[in-house]
């Protein structure tokens, strides 16, 4: 599901497309390969991740800037910054997700979507942030998954 959220964040940042609309479209596109992604649970989780990143983008960017001061967030590749935003959001809000799993998932996204140096960069930034989060007991509760009205799902999945 993270890759769908990442693709929606990337599309929204590089076009005039709405992130949630891009997310729903990407879900439809991948449903032929993995129908489980469009089930209510995974879809709600993904939409919650997307909304969480969008709602806390400034805070997430500040955390990136603090952890990697030599690399201005605005100068980073769009995919790199969105991988970091997504993983940092999960680190600070999702208490049930083990830190190592979050970092590993982000590194896998970096391998799939980023440049040659992206996996190492993502790993280093996230390890720095994870240490600070762990030391500060900085995890805030994860938001409840958003409710997806049945009518909307039916319209999106004809």
Phi, psi and omega per residue, in radians:
X1 nan -0.553 -3.113
X2 -1.025 -0.646 -3.117
X3 -1.152 -0.578 3.100
X4 -1.188 -0.745 3.103
X5 -1.102 -0.788 3.125
X6 -1.040 -0.791 -3.140
X7 -1.097 -0.656 3.108
X8 -1.182 -0.739 3.103
X9 -1.086 -0.763 3.134
X10 -1.080 -0.840 -3.122
X11 -1.073 -0.744 -3.131
X12 -1.121 -0.614 -3.108
X13 -1.391 -0.399 -3.085
X14 -1.855 0.118 3.133
X15 -2.591 -3.005 3.074
X16 -1.697 0.211 -3.089
X17 -1.346 2.508 3.064
X18 -1.246 2.386 -3.079
X19 -1.094 -0.728 -3.126
X20 -1.192 -0.659 3.084
X21 -1.123 -0.750 3.102
X22 -1.085 -0.705 3.120
X23 -1.062 -0.853 -3.125
X24 -1.092 -0.701 3.117
X25 -1.144 -0.770 3.122
X26 -1.088 -0.670 3.090
X27 -1.057 -0.777 3.106
X28 -1.063 -0.723 -3.115
X29 -1.099 -0.710 -3.085
X30 -1.530 -0.156 -3.097
X31 -1.084 -0.457 3.107
X32 -1.234 -0.458 3.123
X33 -1.565 -0.619 -3.080
X34 -2.575 1.558 -3.075
X35 -1.109 -0.426 -3.138
X36 -1.082 -0.482 -3.139
X37 -1.104 -0.461 -3.094
X38 -1.587 -0.020 3.070
X39 -1.181 2.743 -3.018
X40 -0.958 -0.799 -3.091
X41 -1.063 -1.021 3.126
X42 -1.074 -0.676 -3.136
X43 -1.116 -0.744 3.116
X44 -1.142 -0.728 3.113
X45 -1.062 -0.825 3.139
X46 -1.093 -0.753 3.129
X47 -1.147 -0.639 3.069
X48 -1.110 -0.698 3.087
X49 -1.099 -0.838 -3.123
X50 -1.022 -0.887 -3.135
X51 -1.104 -0.647 3.130
X52 -1.124 -0.773 3.117
X53 -1.113 -0.773 -3.129
X54 -1.116 -0.712 -3.105
X55 -1.204 -0.509 -3.052
X56 -2.001 0.377 -3.043
X57 -0.961 -0.777 -3.123
X58 -1.093 -0.768 3.112
X59 -1.099 -0.756 -3.141
X60 -1.107 -0.737 3.110
X61 -1.122 -0.625 3.101
X62 -1.155 -0.686 3.097
X63 -1.112 -0.694 3.091
X64 -1.105 -0.820 -3.126
X65 -1.053 -0.707 3.131
X66 -1.161 -0.633 -3.094
X67 -1.446 -0.426 -3.094
X68 -2.373 1.148 -3.028
X69 -1.104 -0.371 3.134
X70 -1.401 -0.109 -3.084
X71 -2.169 1.596 -3.134
X72 -0.976 2.329 -3.091
X73 -0.981 -0.706 -3.105
X74 -1.188 -0.349 3.128
X75 -1.620 -0.167 -3.135
X76 -1.223 2.692 3.009
X77 -1.035 2.466 -3.089
X78 -0.977 -0.744 -3.118
X79 -1.151 -0.701 -3.140
X80 -1.074 -0.838 -3.086
X81 -1.160 -0.582 3.138
X82 -1.347 -0.551 3.004
X83 -1.080 -0.798 3.137
X84 -1.120 -0.780 3.129
X85 -0.999 -0.826 -3.100
X86 -1.081 -0.821 -3.119
X87 -1.197 -0.701 3.135
X88 -1.150 -0.726 3.084
X89 -0.980 -0.789 -3.128
X90 -1.147 -0.680 3.123
X91 -1.096 -0.692 -3.055
X92 -1.584 -0.218 -3.102
X93 -2.072 -0.407 -3.014
X94 -1.835 1.552 -3.060
X95 -1.154 -0.349 -3.119
X96 -1.448 -0.256 -3.106
X97 -1.525 2.109 3.097
X98 -1.104 2.432 -3.110
X99 -0.927 -0.833 -3.122
X100 -1.041 -0.672 3.135
X101 -1.168 -0.725 3.125
X102 -1.092 -0.808 -3.139
X103 -1.107 -0.786 -3.134
X104 -1.088 -0.727 3.114
X105 -1.087 -0.720 3.136
X106 -1.158 -0.702 3.109
X107 -1.122 -0.673 3.083
X108 -1.114 -0.720 3.062
X109 -1.082 -0.685 3.135
X110 -1.123 -0.685 3.092
X111 -1.138 -0.681 -3.081
X112 -1.314 -0.687 -2.987
X113 -1.982 -0.347 -3.020
X114 -1.659 -3.061 3.098
X115 -1.424 -3.077 -3.075
X116 -1.038 -0.643 -3.086
X117 -1.640 -0.100 -3.070
X118 -1.053 -0.785 -3.119
X119 -1.006 -0.773 3.127
X120 -1.151 -0.700 3.123
X121 -1.115 -0.850 -3.142
X122 -1.051 -0.788 3.127
X123 -1.025 -0.825 -3.118
X124 -1.113 -0.789 3.141
X125 -1.116 -0.781 -3.104
X126 -1.204 -0.625 3.083
X127 -1.116 -0.698 3.091
X128 -1.089 -0.847 -3.116
X129 -1.172 -0.719 3.139
X130 -1.052 -0.682 3.098
X131 -1.102 -0.717 3.117
X132 -1.182 -0.718 3.136
X133 -1.109 -0.802 -3.135
X134 -1.115 -0.783 -3.127
X135 -1.121 -0.637 -3.073
X136 -1.576 -0.088 -3.038
X137 0.996 0.749 -2.912
X138 -1.483 0.135 -3.086
X139 -1.346 2.225 3.036
X140 -1.766 2.705 -3.064
X141 -1.066 2.514 3.094
X142 -1.225 2.465 3.097
X143 -1.191 2.696 3.063
X144 -1.130 2.514 3.103
X145 -1.048 2.480 3.140
X146 -1.220 2.569 3.076
X147 -1.388 2.309 3.112
X148 -1.885 1.931 -3.112
X149 -1.047 2.480 3.130
X150 -1.029 -0.673 -3.127
X151 -1.029 -0.772 -3.121
X152 -1.104 -0.756 -3.137
X153 -1.108 -0.685 -3.138
X154 -1.146 -0.667 3.127
X155 -1.189 -0.649 -3.090
X156 -1.319 -0.457 -3.073
X157 -2.119 1.284 -3.085
X158 -1.158 nan nan
